[in-house]
Amino acid sequence: MTDQIAIKGIKEGLLVTVSDAEGWADTSRALLARIDQTADFFKGAKVALAVGGRAINAADLGRLRDALSDRGVSLWAVLSDSPLTTNAAQALGLNVALPASTPQTRSVPEKEIDPEEARDEAVLVRHTLRSGRSVRHRGHVIVVGDVNPGAEIVAGGDIVVWGRLRGVAHAGAPAATLQGSSTNGDTGAVVCALDLSPTQLRIAEHIATSPARKGDPKPEMARIKNGQIVAERWSAKGKSE
Amino acid sequence: MTAKVVTITSGKGGVGKTTATANIAVALAGMGEKVVCIDGDIGLRNLDVVMGLENRIVYDLVDVVEGRARLRQAMIKDKRMPELYLIPAAQTRDKASVSPSDMIKVCNDLRSEFDWVLIDSPAGIERGFRNVIAPADQVLIVTNPEVSAVRDADRIVGLIEAEEKGPGHLIINRVKIEMVKRGDMLSTEDVLDILAIPLIGVIPEDEVILVSTNRGAPAAMEEKSRAGQAFRNIARRLKGEDVPFMSLDDNQGFWQKLTARFARSGG
C-alpha cells in the first residue's frame, strides 16, 4: 500500500503525492495509517497534498483535513488537475498551487495541449462565488449565480456571468497571470454579465473600474475598443445599442 | 433531550459574536430551556466576562479535552437563570490545543443533557473557526451593517457552505436606524442583497449593551432594552416560532407594541 504514497521535503514543508490507483477512501486511510506509523516525524508538519487528476469533493477533503489536524498535521495546499478538487480545496480556504519558486510536481505528466484548443474549453460554475473564492481557468468561465465583491475570476478566454458581477474579473489573461494561457493575453476576450458592476475589470493587459451606475442594471458586455475597455448594453436583438 | 448545537460566528472581529451568544443563551434560558454555552475562543476568552462568571472559573475546555477535568467540573452554573451553564475557554493556551473532533465529542457528550449548546467563535477563518464549525447543527452569522463586516460574513458563508453546514442564518447587529434613513449606513436589504441567506435577527444599536457587558449581566435579562428584546426574538425564532421582525423605524410604535404585548400577556 505504501508505494501509493510518496513523501518528500520541500521548502514549505512536506509534499505528499498519492497515486490515483485506489478509491479515495482507501487512499486517505492508507495515508493516515502511514502518518500514524511515524507520528513523531509528522507532528507539526505542514503538508501539501498532490492528488493528480482525482476528483474529491469538499466534504471528503474537509474530513481528511480534520483527521490530519487531529494528528497535529496541517494541510495547507491541495494540488490537483481536477477542477472539482481544486474548487473544493479553494472552498475550504486551502491553497491550490505551490509558490512559483518551487518547481511544480505533478503526479500525472502534463499532456501536450494546443494552446488555441485549450482556450476553447469552458468551465461552468453553478453557484454564487462569495468573497475569497477564486476561479482560474485557461479557457472560458461561465458562472450561473453572482460574483460577490472579494471574489475573482481569471480566465484565458471569455467570462460570462448569469447574475451580478461585483468582484474582480480578468478575461483574456496573459501567461504571466495565468499558467497555460497565451503570452500576451487575448485582447479579443469579452466579459458579460446581467449586472456588470465589477470592483475591477481586466481584459488582457487593460484595466478598468466600473463607473457609478445610473438607473436599473441592464445586461452588458465589455470588450476592448481602440485600446480601451468599453462596456456596451446588450440587447436581445443581438446588436449593441 | 437532544440538544441542538448552534455556533455563532462572523469572520470579522468586534461585530458582537460574544454579546450575541451571551444574550441568546440568557434569552433561551429565560424561556425555560436548558442551555450550555461553550467559549470557543481559546486564548482570547471573553464570554465568561460578558456573562459575569469570570471569578468562578476553575476548569476550562482545554482541561476537559486533555482529561484533567470532567465535563461536569468545567461547567459553571449561572445562578441568575434556572438552567444556564458556561464552559469557559482556556486563557493561557492557543487554538491548537483543541481539534475539531474534540469539539464534536464534547458537544455529543452534552447533547443528552441540554436543549441547546451555543458555541462562541474566535474571529478569523483558521483552526479556531474549524473547531467551532465542526460540531454545529446550525450556524448563526453575525455582521454589522458596514461593507467590511459584510465582506467577511460573505467569506464565512462560503466556507460554511463548503463544510456542508447549510447557508447559516444572519444576525445584523448594531443597526442605527437614523443613519440608515439618512443613507449613511447599509440597510437590512442592502446586506441581504449581498449575502442572500435567511435573516434571523436585527439588533438595534443600544447603549444598554455596553453597560450590561461591562456589568456582566446580558441585556436580554433587561425587559426594557430594545436590543434585549431583539435577542429574545432570535431565541423564539430558534425555537421555531414565527416572530415578526420588530419595527426599528419608530420608537413610539415599538413602545406601543411592547406595552400592548405586556397588556396581553398580563391578561
Interface residues (C-beta under 8 A of the other chain):
Chain A: A58 A59 G62 R65 D66 A67 S69 D70 S74 A88 A91 L92 G93 T128 L129 R130 S131 G132 R133 D146 N148 P149 G150
Chain B: S99 P100 S101 I125 R127 R130 A134 R151 D152 D154 R155 V157 G158 L159 E161 A162 E163 E164 I194 A196
